[in-house]
Amino acid sequence: MTAPDFWDEQEKAQELISEMQRLNAVIKPVGELSTGAGDMEVLIEFAEMEDDESSSEEELRTTVEALQKQLEAIELQSSMKNPEDSGNAYLTIQAGEGGTDSADFCEMLMRMYLRWFENNKFKAEVIDQSEGEEAGLRNVTLHVKGAYAFGYLKGETGNHRLVRISPFDSAGRRHTSFCAVDVIPDLGDVEVIEINWEKDVREDTYRAGGAGGQHVNKTDSAVRLTHLETGVVSQCQNERSQHKNRASARKMLQAKLFQIEQEKQSAATAARRGEKSKIGFGGQTIRHYVLQPQQYVKDDRMELKLNNPFEILDGDLDELIEAYLRWSIAK
């Protein structure tokens, strides 16, 4: 990185930096844990030598608690053994049954994840979105960048259900709305699935919509790709260049097809991810956000119930994400 020509090829430089960050995500915590263990030994010696042990014991207790949290974080990270776990991810949220409320719920979930990304130093970019007719979003796709982004987020895949007094109902009645969340790994430029782009995929171009779309781009730069055999669709519209949108859409399509193949090979994993075929009543829901009459969030997979739904919708997802990872290890 200190070479004078390091930034001559921007893409390769970014790839190298990303690789360094992934390695540091493993090495740095282990180094900190090792240093902390040495500090703890010194504190134990001080506590044994001093007549008044209260101050040393308190410092030792604080150190042990901090090391325990670090150790738990390393254990979780070490459980993400698949190669794709350590890389970036694509996260898609799609509104289901519930009309305007589901579109609003889609936007609420996007805000929730963006807050969590910010708190955990992940970078996220909106690469495709469709506005709701009255409010909210019908769907949105985020490209999430950071060490172990896919590993931490993969448990979010499935149907999410919101119960609340609808702000769009003048009678103030309680409504139920649904959204589907899907997380797929960013496999980079590696073609793990062989695709004949000429014969196997239909490409459609259209004008990007929404703020930042038609306001800045008057050409059909957005790209939608449909894999003819499976019906899997990927699309991108955030770039002004059709070429860049096509490249991003191809990467997403590769990742989606790869994920399908992985799930075919592991029925148990597919079941844990939750059934997403029906985004509404009758479909299998992984998580419930209940705001009225009670207030709680429940994850059906781990039978975990938390009584802070507003904090969770504001990005406090750590307990849910960690609980899923520990549950998946036990399974």
Phi, psi and omega in degrees: 000339180275355180295141183298335182261016185302318185269009179296324176247098188302314185295316179294323178297317179295322178297319180294319178296318178298320178296319178298319180296320178295319179293318178296329179296336177268312188288316185299312180299322179294320177297318179295322179293319178296316178297318179296323178296321176295318177299322181295321178298320179295318180295324177296318178297317179298317181297324180286332183275328187280148176287315177263102188272356189299315183292317180292322180295321179294317178295321179296318180298317179297318179296317181297317179298318179294318179293326179297317179295319179296319180297317179297320179296320179293321178298317178297316182296322181291342179284344181272084191267339181291143183305323183287342182299326187279352187261192180286176183212158169251129179241122181244135176240128182234126178291142179241225180293143179132000176060226182298326179298322180291324177294321177293321177297322177302315179291325177298317179294320177301315179298319179301312181292320179299321177295318179294319177301314181298317181292334183251015173063034170265151175256139181226139180231130176284119181252346176197138175203153179231125183287150173286161183293319181251322182199166174070205184227142173279324175198157178206143176238129180246139172261113186257125183242132178158160181298126177064029179301311181293320181301318180285327189266346189299333179286354179278350182293129178144183179276135178245140186234133179243131175238123182197169169286119187290127175288353181257004179252112183296339179274356177068036181271161179278136181234153175243132180226158186229148171220148174254134176248134178228132180238125178233151182284147172273110184270007181069216182264009180281124180270089181279340176244127181282122181231131171270101188294338180279320187259325189270347188230134172263131181249129175240138176245148181205170181277130180299140183246167178083176179302134183086356179257268182297335182292335183239348187228116182258010180245166179279073185270337181289147185231133174238127180247135179236120176281115192295323183290318185258342184079006180291135184239141170224147180210155181212139181217007187282338181269150175285337183270127176298324180299315180291321177296321178297316181299317179294318180296323178294319178298317180294319180296317175304314183295320180294317179293323176298317181296321178298317179296320179297318182290327177297324182281344183222091181296327181294319179295318179298321180294321180293331180289337179095146180280127184246006187297325179241118183263073182172200180299134182096340175275160180278121183258135179268331185216140180242132174247105184252119182253338176213142357281331175272173179229109179196165171236130181234131174256115185294333184291316182260001187053042180260129181233123181241144186256032179229060186298325183289324176293321179295314178293346176265009173109002181275075187258358189306312184296320179292317181293316179294322179297320179296316181298319180292322179295319181293328176293315182295328180287000000 
